Amino acid sequence: MLSVFQHDFKTQKYHMSNPPGKGAASTGHRLTTQAALEIINAGGNAFDGAIAAAFMACVCEPVLASPAGGGFAMIHDAKGTRLLDFFVQTPMAKNTSSPDFIEIEADFGNAKQLFHIGHASAATPGFMPGLFALHEKSASLPMATLIAPARKAAMQGVEITPFQNYLANVVSPILLHSQQSRAVFAPNGNLHQSGEIFRNPALADFLNQVGKVGASAFPVESILSDQKNSGHLRTDDFENYQVVERDSQCVEITGSNVHLNPMPAAGGILIALTFANLNKNTTQDIAEALKQVDIARRKSDNNLAALLKELGPPAHRGTTHISVVDDQQNACSMTLSNGEGNGYIVDDCGFMLNNMLGEADINPGGKLGWPQNTRMSSMMCPTIVEHTDGSIMALGSGGSNRIRSTIFQVLVNLLLRENSIAESITSPRLHIENAHLDFEDPDNPKLASQLKAAFPDHRLWPDKSMFFGGCHIVVAQSGQAFEGLGDHRRHGFFATT
């Protein structure tokens, strides 16, 4: 999942309101939010809206979402709350002869990060099986109806925002890697600039086919042809892929049930463990709790089962994110990722296959050091909170390893400090990784000095940055009132209908 280290958000505005209506959505792009609300206005529920938003994200957030990626959806309805795992799966066998696994460098300005792309960087995608499983389980409108907003946008074109332009330039070595990808993302020789219209007729045609024939429109044979000589994916990988429904990792915080992503994902376990290490809710206490979990994680060599034992039994008490609620108290919190893409366009479909095997965050083993036929772990943690007053909150974040610290701090602000949604999202954040502290300027010289003294290895961020995630929240209150916020760090957009 993409890590980005700097961007200027001074012109961004917060989006927040709470009128009664049919539903609300908070996502990483205006069009993604509007797709969800368009479907809810047409009679769909929160799950219909989330599916429509996910397809739209593939159109207007193509660096972060793709039909050949994967994700998770925490879903809440009258039956309860559970997690739908449609993240990527490692291949069943390894191509050890000639794997296409290429190192590239992404330039974030004040820092650089290495990724790996190529045919051998791709894991078995779960996006399409996941959305169709969610549709069969919980949706109410035909899939063709849910795909229509994204198909129309791909054909007519979307305006490139400054944020999407920034992302594209950060990962330009990936988008410009192959002739096919250049034809999509740089048809005139250069990446699309802010304000230009990005049309993707090939993606529109693919989405049109999905609407007509369903998941069988996914171009498996073309992917297998590309993978045959220098990738790992084979027919069995696609035939044996399964969407898995799991019980959430549930913890009680001040009477509210907080549903987190369970194993084999890492994010929910680490968030729950951080709460278990939290004594008070001051910034210093938050830093100490994050520090203790960082230590425990390194000592266990990322052994999630061992970390889970430290929690005891569950209490009954790389990315873009989509949060949708409706007036029936249905809620869907969905986090998606394509890594950054493997550098090759799938067939003539206008999207890239993922490069999850090239992501050191979730595959530290590198080119061939991954376990076969295993659901990959992830820090992604779509979250649903059931409050004691009956209201339902859906939230989540992109941000690679910072997802866990972002969601933890937002939950501390909301549930322990009882801050407003706006305060909870906009408050300065911090993150600790391998004993190194990154923190946004707290505008409190004394606090800043205390943090620097406690963590000699540190970096102060003078402005709020997408490095610290983008937490998008929606809340369905009793009486059909909605509230929410799109995190300005990732140009989030919240709206109601």
N, C-alpha and C positions, 0 to 999 in steps of 0.2 A: 504494500500500500504506500501511496505516494507521501513523501515527507517534503514539505516546502518550508523554507526558512525565513523568508521575508516578503513582505508586500505592504503597500500603502493603502490603508482602509479609511483614511481621513474623510473621504467623501461619502462613506456609507451611512445609511440611516437604519434605525431599528424599526421593525414592523410589529406592531402589537395592537390587538383590539379584543373586545370580548362581547360582541353582539350575539343574540340568539340566532340560530340558523340551522342548516342541515349538516354542516360539517366544517372541518378546518384542516389545514395542512401546513407543514413547515418543512422546507427542503433546501437544497443548495442552489436552486435556480428559480427565477420567476416562472418560467414556462413549466418546470417540473411541478411546482405548486399549482399552477393554473390547470394542468392536466388532471390532477386529482380532483380539484373542485368542479371542473367541467363534468366529470363522470358522476360525482355525487349529485350535482344539479340534475343530471339525467336520470336519477333514480337509483344510482349505485350506492353501495355501502363503503365503509372505510377500506375494506380489502380490495374492492373494485378500484377505488381511488389510488391505493398504493401500487397496484399492478400498473395502472395507467401512468403513474408517476415514474415507475421503474423503467418502462419503455421510453418515456420522454427523456429521462436522464441519459439514456444511450445516445440520444440525438443531440442534446444541448450540453452535456457534460461528458464527452466521449473519452477524455483522458481518464476518467474515474469509473465509468460504467460501460458495460458492453454485454451483448447477448452471449458472449463467450467467456464471461467471468463467473462470479458466484457471490453468495451473500447469506444473510440470515434475516429471518423475520420473526419478531416476537408478536404474537397475535393474542388479542383479548376479545372475548365475546361472552355470551350468557353461559357458555359451558366452562369458562375458566380461562387461564393464561398458559400458553405453551410456546415452545420455540420450534420453528421450522428451519432446519439446517440444510441449505443448498449450496454450501461452500464447495470449493474445488477438492478433488480427490487426486492423490498421487497415482501415476500410471501403475499398471499391474506388472509391467516388466521394464527393464532398462535397456536402452540402446547404447551399448558400450563401444561400438565401433567408430561412429562418426557423428557424435552429437553436436548440433548447431547451438552453441552456448556462448554468447558474445558479451563481453564486458563493455558497458558504456558509462559515461560520466554525466550526471545531471548537475547543472550549475545553478545554485541557488543564490549566487551573489557573494555572500559572506561565508559560504560553506559549499562543499561539493559532496555528492553522494554517488556511490557506485551501484549500478543495477546490472542485471544480466538479461539479455533478450535472446531471440532466436527460436527456432522450432523446438529445441530441447528445453526451453524454459517454460513450456506450457503444461499445465495440469488439466485433468478432465474437468470441463466446465459444468456448473450446476444451475446457471441463471435460468435457462429455459425450462428444465424440469421443475425447478423451484417455483416459478411463477405459475406454471400450469397446475402444479400440486396445490398451491394456494387458491387458484381459481376454482378447482374442483371441490376443495374443502370448504371455502368460505365466501366466494364471490356470488353475485346475483345477476350480472349482465353478461352477454356473450363476449368472448375474448376479442372478436373483431371490433366490437364497440370500444373496448378498453384500449386497443392498439391505435384506433383511428386518430387521436390527437397527435401521437408521435409520428405516425405515417405522414400526416399532413404537414407537420413541421419539417420533417426531413425533406419532403418534396419542395415546399415553398421556401425553405431556408430559415435559419435563425441568425440573429445578429450576434456577432462575437462580442462578449463583454470584456472589459479590461482584465477581469479575473481569469476567464478562460484563455485569453491571449497570453497572460502571464504563465499559466500552467503549460500551455503548448510550447512556449519558448524554453521553459525549464527542461522539458523532456523532448526537445526538438531532435536529439539524436535517434530517438525511437520513432517519432512521427515521420522522419525523413529517411529512415533506414532502407526501405525498399521502394522499388518503382511503383508498386501498387499503393503503398501508404502515401507516397508523395502525390499520387494522382488524387487521393481523397483530401489530404490535409494541406497540400501546397500545390494546387493545380496550375498555378502561374509561376511556380518556381520558388515562391516564398510562402511561409505560413500565413494564414489569414490574420489580418490586423484587426484591432478593436474597431467596431463599427461596421465592418464588412459583413456581408451575408454569406453564411456557410450553408450550402446546399449539399445534400447527400442522397441523390436519387437512387443509388444502389441500395442504401439502407431502407429507403421508402419502399422499394420493390420487395425486399426481403420481408419487411413488416406486413406488406400487403399479402404476401404468400402465407405468412403465419396466421393472419386473420382468416384466410380461406381454408387452409388445410390443417392448421394446428402445429404442434411441436415437430411434426415430421418434416416441416419446411427447413429445419436446421440443417445446414450443409455438411453432414457428417462425412460423406464420401469425399468431398473436396478437402476437408481437414485431414482425413486419413491419407490422401494422396500427397499432401504437403509434408506430412509427418513420416512417410514411409522410410525415407533414407536417413534423415537427420534429426528426427524427433522420437518421442517415446510412446505417443498415443497410438492405440490399436483398436480394432473393432470391439474387443471385449471390454475396454474401458468405458465406452459409451453404453454398451448393452447392460453392463452390470452396475452402472451408476444408480444410486438411490437417494432420494430426498428422505431425510430422517426427521421425525417428530420427536422432540425431547421435552422432558419436564424442565422447567426453568430452575436456575439456581436462585432460590427465594430467601431473602433475608428481611427481617423486620426492623424498621428504623422509625422510632417515635410513633409506633402504632401502624405505620403504613407498610404494606407488603411491596417490596422492591424485587421485581423479577429480572434476573440477569442471565446472560448467555452461559450455559453450563459447559462442562467438558464435552468434547475435547478442545473447545475454544478456551483461550487463556484469560480473556478480558474479564469475564464475570467472576471467575475465581479470585483474581487478583484484586478486583474492586471489593469483593466481600471480605477478603483477608485484610485489606487496608482499613475498612471500617472496624474490624475486630481489633486492630492495633491503635485505633484512635481513642485518646483519653478525653480531650476537650476539642473545641472547634476553632481554636485560634489558628492563625496562619502557621505559627511555629509548630503547633501540634499536628497540623496537616502535613507539614514537611517531614516531621519525625515519623509519622505513620507511613508515608510513602518511602522514607528511607529504610524503615524496618522491613517492608515488603521487598524492596529492592535487594536488601541483604539476603533475605530468606530465599528469594528467587535464584540468586546467584549461587548460594550454598547448595540448593537442591538441584542445580544444573537444569533449571526449568522443568523439574519433575512436578507436573500439575497434581498428580495423585498424592504426592507427599504434601504439597501445599494444602490440598483439600482436607487432609487429615487434621491439619492445624485448626481448621474451622469447626471440626466436629460435625455431627449430623446437621443437615439443612434445617434452619429454624422455620417454624410455621409462623411466624410472626411477620491500504494499505490503501481512498474510500470516499463515498458520499452517503448521506443519510436522508431518509424519508420518514416523516412522522405524520400519520393521518388518523383523525377521529371523526365519528359521526354522531348524530343525535340519538342513536340507540345504544350509546356507550360502547360501541365497537371501537377497537383501536388497533393500529398496525404500526409497529416500529421496525423499519427495514434498513439495513446497512448493506451497501453493495461495493464491490471492488473488482477491477480488472487488473490489479497491479498497476502497471502503466501501459500494458500491451506488449506483445512479443516482437513487434516491428513488421508484421506481415498482415495484410488484409485477407480475411477469409473469403475465398472464391471471389465473386464480384458482389459481395453483400454489404460493403461499406463499414465493416467493423473489424477490430483486431481480436485474435485469440489472446488469452491472458498470458502473463509471464510469471505466475506465482512461484514456480520452481527457481526463478531467478531473484526472488526476494529474500535477502539474508534475514530479515525479521522473522519470517516464518519457515525458512529453509536454510538454517545455518550450515547444513552439510554441503551446500554448493552443488556443483555439476552432477555428481552421481551419489551424493551422500544422503539421500532421502530414503525413508522406508517405503516399500512398495505397497500399493493398494491401501492407502491410509487417508482418512479424512484429515486434511491439513488443519493445524491449529491456527487461531487468529486472535488478535486483540480486539476485533470488532465486537461490540456489545450493545445491540439494540435492547432498549430497556423499557419496561412498563411499570408504573407505580400505581397501586390501588390505595387511595387515601381513605382515611377513616370517615370522611364526609360523603363518600360515595363517588367522588370525582376520579377520573382516570387520566393519567399522564403518560404520553409516549415521548421518548427522547432517545437520542443517540448522537454519535459523532464520527467523523472521519479523523484521521490524524495518526495512523500507524501506531507506534508504541505509546504515543501520548493519549490515545483513546481512554485508557484505564484511568489516568490521572485526571483527565478532563471530566469524565462522567462522575467520578468520585467527588471532585470539588463542586460540581454543579449540584449534586445530591446533598452534600454537606450544607451548601448555601440554602437550598430549598427546604430541607427537612430538619436540620439542626439549628441553623441560624434564622430560619423562617423568613428569609429574604424574598423579595418579589422575583418573578421570573426575569425581569430586566436586570435587576441587581445580580442575580445568580449567574446569568450568562456573561454579563459585561465585566464582572470583577476580575482583577488580574489573576493569572494562573501560574502555577509552577509545575515542574516535572523533574523527577530524579531518575537517572539511568546510569548504572555502573558507578554510583557514588558521585556523579556529576549533576549539579543543579542548574536547570534553566528556569528563569523566572521573569515574568513581565513586571515592569516597574510598578511597585505598589503605591507610589506617590506618598510614601511615608519613609523619610530618611532613616529613622530609628529602626523600623522593621527591615528595611533593605540592609542596613549594617548588621543586624542580628542574623539574617540569612547568609550573608557573605561570611560572617565569622563561623557559622555552623557548617558551612560548605565551602572550604577554601577553593575547591575546583568548581567554578560556577561561571555562568554567563548571564548577564542582565540584558533583557530586551527592552529598549526604551519605548517601543510601541507594541500594541497588541498585534499578534501575528497568527497566521493560520498554522504555524508550527504547533500551536497549542490546541489544534482541533477546531471543529465547527459544530457546536452542539445545537441542534434544531429541536424545539419543544412545541408540543401542542397539548392542551388540557381540555377535556370535556367535563364541564361542571354540571351539577344538577340543574334542571330547568333549561337545558339545551344552550347554555352559554359557553362560549369557547374563549380560550386565551392562549397565547403562544408567542414565540419569538424565533426568528431565524438569526443565527449567530453571524454578526458582521465580519468576523474573522475569515469566513469562507463565503461571504456574500449571500448569506441565507435569506430566504423570503418566506414570510408567514402571511396567510390570508384565510378568511372565513367565507362561507357562503350561506 
